Amino acid sequence: MNTEQFRSLRFLAHPVYAVVGLLFFTGCGGGTANQYAEFNAEELFGMASARYESEDYSGAIQMLDHILISYGDWSKIPEARMMLGDVYFERGDYLTARSEYTRFLDRYAGHARSSEAGLGICKSLAAIAPNPNRDQGYTQEAITSCRNVVIDFSGNSASAEAARISNELRHKLAEKEFLTGEFYFRRNLWDASIKYYEFVTNLYPESDFAPAALLGVYRANLEIGYDDLAEAARDLLLQRYPDSEAAAQIESERGSETDGERG
């Protein structure tokens, strides 16, 4: 076979490859649509619900996606969108879940389940909030979204749940600031430790770390030699948190000092 004949055969083969490729990709792309073509939206929704309950999240997602794409005018489209967010959440895909809940609120703002979507955003962000030693950007964002639910849906059960989650997240932020204060205290960096302890006492006075933070302020000021500031921190600790472990430590130390003076 000469060169010209070879080139002619190769040229003729191109359309064949193109047709085969087109058929292949068409088959792949239309697989999901063909798979569910015999079912209407109601049937698919029931099937997706069953898959969701049996924890077959991938199957449920495929069916719900098909409903949203092929049955956009179906009366229960909002419920399908909500379930899609729930499925992603249960699968642990929290950022995608947040996106679906956000789409729900954007498209069905006045829907009866809007509070659930708002709570879904709150819970999704809370789920990816890192441990106290990491950057707390997602924690801050989660607190903001949870507070929005508390305000926008006051009196609703979703509002109460969002408030609980927000309080837990604030506790995490308080822990981060407290641990930073402890870090500096252990290294005798008294001013830096006081700064972070006071973040806790001023921003998160309701947290479990606030009494210990005031105790840290008291002790750091003693180390510096600021006796008046130390006494102010001690008095505030005893006033605000009289039943705390930190207050008990202060009282114990004061008792020891008194006994020493008597001796």
VOPAGU-2260 file (C-alpha; in pm, 1 decimal, decimal comma):
REM VOPAGU-2260
SITE   aa  ch    i         X         Y         Z
SITE  MET   A    0       0,0       0,0       0,0
SITE  ASN   A    1     149,2     332,9    -102,7
SITE  THR   A    2     144,6     652,1     103,6
SITE  GLU   A    3    -147,7     807,9     -80,4
SITE  GLN   A    4    -366,3     499,1     -32,2
SITE  PHE   A    5    -285,2     494,3     339,3
SITE  ARG   A    6    -379,8     861,3     377,3
SITE  SER   A    7    -709,5     799,4     195,5
SITE  LEU   A    8    -800,9     511,7     425,8
SITE  ARG   A    9    -711,5     715,3     734,5
SITE  PHE   A   10    -925,0    1004,3     612,2
SITE  LEU   A   11   -1222,1     773,9     551,4
SITE  ALA   A   12   -1182,8     624,6     897,1
SITE  HIS   A   13   -1228,1     963,0    1070,0
SITE  PRO   A   14   -1607,9     979,7    1019,0
SITE  VAL   A   15   -1641,0     623,7    1148,1
SITE  TYR   A   16   -1451,1     708,2    1466,3
SITE  ALA   A   17   -1655,0    1024,1    1505,2
SITE  VAL   A   18   -1984,3     836,6    1477,7
SITE  VAL   A   19   -1871,8     568,8    1722,7
SITE  GLY   A   20   -1754,0     835,6    1967,5
SITE  LEU   A   21   -2080,1    1026,6    1936,1
SITE  LEU   A   22   -2282,0     713,1    2003,0
SITE  PHE   A   23   -2062,3     627,9    2301,5
SITE  PHE   A   24   -2092,1     969,0    2467,4
SITE  THR   A   25   -2462,0     993,3    2387,2
SITE  GLY   A   26   -2515,7     659,8    2554,9
SITE  CYS   A   27   -2321,1     768,2    2861,6
SITE  GLY   A   28   -2488,1    1106,3    2889,4
SITE  GLY   A   29   -2837,4     973,0    2844,5
SITE  GLY   A   30   -2791,7     676,1    3075,1
SITE  THR   A   31   -2950,5     832,0    3379,8
SITE  ALA   A   32   -3237,8     983,3    3182,7
SITE  ASN   A   33   -3312,9     650,8    3012,3
SITE  GLN   A   34   -3285,6     467,1    3341,6
SITE  TYR   A   35   -3568,4     668,7    3496,1
SITE  ALA   A   36   -3770,2     746,7    3182,7
SITE  GLU   A   37   -4053,8     510,0    3273,9
SITE  PHE   A   38   -4115,7     675,5    3612,4
SITE  ASN   A   39   -4306,7     994,8    3681,5
SITE  ALA   A   40   -4196,0    1252,6    3937,7
SITE  GLU   A   41   -4411,4    1114,3    4219,3
SITE  GLU   A   42   -4276,9     763,2    4171,6
SITE  LEU   A   43   -3917,5     882,5    4154,7
SITE  PHE   A   44   -3962,2    1089,2    4468,7
SITE  GLY   A   45   -4091,6     785,7    4655,8
SITE  MET   A   46   -3799,6     579,5    4529,3
SITE  ALA   A   47   -3553,4     852,2    4629,5
SITE  SER   A   48   -3708,1     864,8    4976,9
SITE  ALA   A   49   -3662,6     489,4    5013,4
SITE  ARG   A   50   -3299,9     511,8    4898,6
SITE  TYR   A   51   -3240,1     795,0    5143,9
SITE  GLU   A   52   -3385,7     599,4    5434,5
SITE  SER   A   53   -3174,3     295,4    5344,8
SITE  GLU   A   54   -2864,0     520,2    5331,5
SITE  ASP   A   55   -2812,5     466,3    4959,9
SITE  TYR   A   56   -2725,6     832,8    4923,9
SITE  SER   A   57   -2576,7     811,4    4574,0
SITE  GLY   A   58   -2891,6     648,6    4438,3
SITE  ALA   A   59   -3113,8     905,3    4607,9
SITE  ILE   A   60   -2905,3    1191,6    4467,4
SITE  GLN   A   61   -2931,6    1055,4    4112,1
SITE  MET   A   62   -3309,4    1032,0    4135,8
SITE  LEU   A   63   -3353,4    1373,8    4292,3
SITE  ASP   A   64   -3126,2    1532,8    4033,0
SITE  HIS   A   65   -3335,9    1372,2    3760,0
SITE  ILE   A   66   -3654,4    1511,4    3915,3
SITE  LEU   A   67   -3509,7    1862,8    3935,8
SITE  ILE   A   68   -3388,3    1851,2    3575,5
SITE  SER   A   69   -3680,1    1672,9    3408,4
SITE  TYR   A   70   -3981,2    1778,2    3616,8
SITE  GLY   A   71   -3913,4    2143,1    3693,5
SITE  ASP   A   72   -4284,7    2230,5    3701,1
SITE  TRP   A   73   -4379,1    1952,6    3944,2
SITE  SER   A   74   -4562,8    2081,1    4250,7
SITE  LYS   A   75   -4326,0    1910,4    4494,9
SITE  ILE   A   76   -4001,5    2042,2    4348,0
SITE  PRO   A   77   -3926,7    2235,8    4671,7
SITE  GLU   A   78   -3950,8    1911,7    4870,5
SITE  ALA   A   79   -3714,2    1742,1    4624,8
SITE  ARG   A   80   -3466,2    2026,4    4663,9
SITE  MET   A   81   -3490,8    2006,8    5042,3
SITE  MET   A   82   -3439,9    1632,7    5042,2
SITE  LEU   A   83   -3135,8    1673,5    4817,4
SITE  GLY   A   84   -2981,0    1901,9    5077,6
SITE  ASP   A   85   -3064,2    1651,7    5352,3
SITE  VAL   A   86   -2909,6    1364,6    5156,7
SITE  TYR   A   87   -2586,1    1553,2    5099,5
SITE  PHE   A   88   -2577,3    1645,2    5467,9
SITE  GLU   A   89   -2620,5    1285,6    5582,3
SITE  ARG   A   90   -2351,8    1177,2    5336,1
SITE  GLY   A   91   -2112,8    1422,1    5499,9
SITE  ASP   A   92   -2088,6    1651,0    5197,2
SITE  TYR   A   93   -2161,9    1959,2    5405,4
SITE  LEU   A   94   -2060,2    2232,0    5161,2
SITE  THR   A   95   -2281,3    2085,7    4888,0
SITE  ALA   A   96   -2563,3    2050,7    5139,7
SITE  ARG   A   97   -2526,1    2417,2    5229,0
SITE  SER   A   98   -2546,2    2506,8    4859,0
SITE  GLU   A   99   -2871,5    2313,1    4817,3
SITE  TYR   A  100   -3028,0    2469,3    5126,2
SITE  THR   A  101   -2921,0    2812,3    5003,0
SITE  ARG   A  102   -3081,8    2745,5    4663,4
SITE  PHE   A  103   -3400,6    2648,5    4843,5
SITE  LEU   A  104   -3411,0    2979,2    5030,5
SITE  ASP   A  105   -3325,8    3176,8    4718,2
SITE  ARG   A  106   -3602,4    3015,5    4512,2
SITE  TYR   A  107   -3872,2    2946,5    4771,8
SITE  ALA   A  108   -3820,2    3218,5    5031,4
SITE  GLY   A  109   -4179,2    3211,8    5155,3
SITE  HIS   A  110   -4209,6    2834,3    5168,9
SITE  ALA   A  111   -4330,2    2668,4    5488,4
SITE  ARG   A  112   -4000,5    2479,9    5514,0
SITE  SER   A  113   -3778,2    2785,7    5482,7
SITE  SER   A  114   -3685,7    2759,6    5849,4
SITE  GLU   A  115   -3561,7    2404,0    5789,3
SITE  ALA   A  116   -3345,5    2522,8    5502,2
SITE  GLY   A  117   -3200,8    2800,1    5716,5
SITE  LEU   A  118   -3128,0    2551,4    5993,1
SITE  GLY   A  119   -2970,6    2323,0    5733,3
SITE  ILE   A  120   -2722,2    2596,2    5641,3
SITE  CYS   A  121   -2648,4    2654,3    6009,6
SITE  LYS   A  122   -2590,1    2282,5    6074,3
SITE  SER   A  123   -2383,8    2231,9    5758,6
SITE  LEU   A  124   -2141,1    2507,4    5850,2
SITE  ALA   A  125   -2130,1    2393,5    6212,3
SITE  ALA   A  126   -2038,8    2043,3    6095,8
SITE  ILE   A  127   -1724,8    2168,7    5921,9
SITE  ALA   A  128   -1623,0    2405,0    6202,0
SITE  PRO   A  129   -1269,3    2294,8    6292,3
SITE  ASN   A  130   -1121,6    2207,8    6629,5
SITE  PRO   A  131   -1018,1    2504,3    6848,3
SITE  ASN   A  132    -654,4    2494,0    6734,1
SITE  ARG   A  133    -742,6    2566,6    6370,5
SITE  ASP   A  134    -860,9    2879,7    6190,6
SITE  GLN   A  135   -1220,3    2950,3    6293,5
SITE  GLY   A  136   -1350,3    3111,7    5973,7
SITE  TYR   A  137   -1621,4    2849,6    5922,1
SITE  THR   A  138   -1714,1    2871,5    6289,7
SITE  GLN   A  139   -1775,4    3244,8    6260,9
SITE  GLU   A  140   -1977,9    3194,5    5942,7
SITE  ALA   A  141   -2180,8    2921,6    6110,7
SITE  ILE   A  142   -2259,0    3144,7    6408,2
SITE  THR   A  143   -2379,7    3418,7    6174,1
SITE  SER   A  144   -2605,0    3180,6    5980,6
SITE  CYS   A  145   -2743,9    3030,5    6301,5
SITE  ARG   A  146   -2820,7    3374,3    6441,3
SITE  ASN   A  147   -3007,0    3458,6    6121,7
SITE  VAL   A  148   -3230,5    3157,9    6181,2
SITE  VAL   A  149   -3287,2    3260,9    6543,5
SITE  ILE   A  150   -3393,6    3609,5    6432,9
SITE  ASP   A  151   -3583,6    3525,0    6113,1
SITE  PHE   A  152   -3781,3    3233,7    6257,9
SITE  SER   A  153   -3826,9    3336,0    6619,2
SITE  GLY   A  154   -4059,2    3103,2    6808,4
SITE  ASN   A  155   -3999,8    2819,7    6563,6
SITE  SER   A  156   -3837,8    2492,0    6670,3
SITE  ALA   A  157   -3565,6    2559,2    6413,0
SITE  SER   A  158   -3490,2    2885,4    6593,0
SITE  ALA   A  159   -3435,9    2704,6    6923,8
SITE  GLU   A  160   -3208,4    2447,8    6761,6
SITE  ALA   A  161   -3008,3    2719,2    6585,1
SITE  ALA   A  162   -2964,1    2903,5    6916,1
SITE  ARG   A  163   -2830,2    2586,7    7077,8
SITE  ILE   A  164   -2581,4    2530,4    6794,4
SITE  SER   A  165   -2474,1    2894,2    6804,4
SITE  ASN   A  166   -2401,1    2866,6    7177,2
SITE  GLU   A  167   -2192,4    2554,7    7120,4
SITE  LEU   A  168   -1993,5    2731,6    6851,0
SITE  ARG   A  169   -1935,8    3033,1    7074,0
SITE  HIS   A  170   -1801,2    2793,2    7335,0
SITE  LYS   A  171   -1554,9    2666,5    7074,1
SITE  LEU   A  172   -1436,7    3020,3    6997,9
SITE  ALA   A  173   -1397,9    3088,9    7369,1
SITE  GLU   A  174   -1188,3    2774,6    7401,8
SITE  LYS   A  175    -960,5    2886,7    7118,6
SITE  GLU   A  176    -896,7    3225,2    7282,1
SITE  PHE   A  177    -845,3    3065,6    7622,7
SITE  LEU   A  178    -595,1    2811,4    7489,9
SITE  THR   A  179    -403,8    3092,5    7322,5
SITE  GLY   A  180    -393,4    3278,8    7654,1
SITE  GLU   A  181    -265,0    2965,6    7826,1
SITE  PHE   A  182       1,2    2927,9    7557,2
SITE  TYR   A  183     139,3    3273,4    7628,3
SITE  PHE   A  184     104,9    3235,3    8005,4
SITE  ARG   A  185     317,6    2919,6    8005,6
SITE  ARG   A  186     587,7    3114,5    7823,9
SITE  ASN   A  187     577,8    3401,6    8074,8
SITE  LEU   A  188     440,9    3641,2    7811,7
SITE  TRP   A  189     206,6    3801,4    8059,7
SITE  ASP   A  190      70,7    4092,2    7853,5
SITE  ALA   A  191     -11,4    3867,1    7559,2
SITE  SER   A  192    -182,2    3614,8    7785,0
SITE  ILE   A  193    -394,4    3887,7    7946,6
SITE  LYS   A  194    -504,4    4006,3    7602,3
SITE  TYR   A  195    -646,6    3665,4    7510,3
SITE  TYR   A  196    -790,5    3593,9    7852,7
SITE  GLU   A  197    -979,2    3922,3    7829,1
SITE  PHE   A  198   -1111,7    3825,5    7486,6
SITE  VAL   A  199   -1280,3    3536,1    7663,9
SITE  THR   A  200   -1414,8    3738,7    7955,8
SITE  ASN   A  201   -1542,8    4022,9    7737,0
SITE  LEU   A  202   -1672,9    3833,6    7432,5
SITE  TYR   A  203   -1783,2    3502,6    7584,5
SITE  PRO   A  204   -1874,0    3571,4    7949,4
SITE  GLU   A  205   -2133,0    3291,4    7941,2
SITE  SER   A  206   -1879,2    3025,1    7843,1
SITE  ASP   A  207   -1726,8    2767,4    8075,6
SITE  PHE   A  208   -1385,6    2920,5    8006,3
SITE  ALA   A  209   -1469,3    3267,5    8141,0
SITE  PRO   A  210   -1397,8    3194,1    8511,8
SITE  ALA   A  211   -1062,1    3032,6    8429,8
SITE  ALA   A  212    -980,1    3325,6    8201,0
SITE  LEU   A  213   -1041,3    3572,8    8484,7
SITE  LEU   A  214    -819,5    3360,6    8705,1
SITE  GLY   A  215    -554,9    3386,6    8433,6
SITE  VAL   A  216    -589,8    3766,4    8425,0
SITE  TYR   A  217    -549,3    3773,5    8802,6
SITE  ARG   A  218    -235,5    3561,0    8804,8
SITE  ALA   A  219     -72,4    3729,3    8505,3
SITE  ASN   A  220    -117,8    4072,0    8663,3
SITE  LEU   A  221      36,8    3945,0    8985,1
SITE  GLU   A  222     338,1    3826,7    8787,2
SITE  ILE   A  223     376,1    4169,6    8627,0
SITE  GLY   A  224     333,1    4342,7    8961,9
SITE  TYR   A  225      -1,2    4509,7    8887,2
SITE  ASP   A  226    -159,2    4426,0    9220,8
SITE  ASP   A  227    -453,8    4661,7    9173,7
SITE  LEU   A  228    -548,7    4503,7    8839,3
SITE  ALA   A  229    -503,1    4158,1    8987,0
SITE  GLU   A  230    -739,5    4242,2    9272,7
SITE  ALA   A  231    -996,0    4381,1    9029,1
SITE  ALA   A  232    -986,5    4057,1    8827,0
SITE  ARG   A  233   -1013,2    3851,4    9145,3
SITE  ASP   A  234   -1312,5    4048,0    9272,6
SITE  LEU   A  235   -1485,9    4022,6    8934,5
SITE  LEU   A  236   -1430,4    3648,0    8931,3
SITE  LEU   A  237   -1581,1    3606,2    9277,6
SITE  GLN   A  238   -1872,9    3832,2    9188,2
SITE  ARG   A  239   -1962,2    3678,6    8851,4
SITE  TYR   A  240   -1876,6    3314,7    8908,7
SITE  PRO   A  241   -1885,0    3249,9    9285,0
SITE  ASP   A  242   -1956,2    2878,6    9241,5
SITE  SER   A  243   -1687,5    2813,1    8982,0
SITE  GLU   A  244   -1375,8    2603,1    9031,1
SITE  ALA   A  245   -1165,1    2911,3    8958,9
SITE  ALA   A  246   -1338,4    3100,1    9242,3
SITE  ALA   A  247   -1276,8    2805,7    9474,3
SITE  GLN   A  248    -906,0    2821,9    9391,2
SITE  ILE   A  249    -897,5    3193,0    9471,2
SITE  GLU   A  250   -1073,8    3137,8    9803,5
SITE  SER   A  251    -838,2    2853,5    9887,2
SITE  GLU   A  252    -534,5    3069,0    9814,5
SITE  ARG   A  253    -675,1    3354,5   10021,7
SITE  GLY   A  254    -736,9    3114,4   10308,3
SITE  SER   A  255    -381,5    2985,7   10288,6
SITE  GLU   A  256    -247,4    3340,6   10291,7
SITE  THR   A  257    -457,3    3425,7   10598,2
SITE  ASP   A  258    -339,2    3115,9   10782,2
SITE  GLY   A  259      19,0    3202,1   10695,7
SITE  GLU   A  260     -18,9    3552,6   10833,6
SITE  ARG   A  261    -167,1    3416,8   11158,0
SITE  GLY   A  262     113,9    3168,2   11189,7
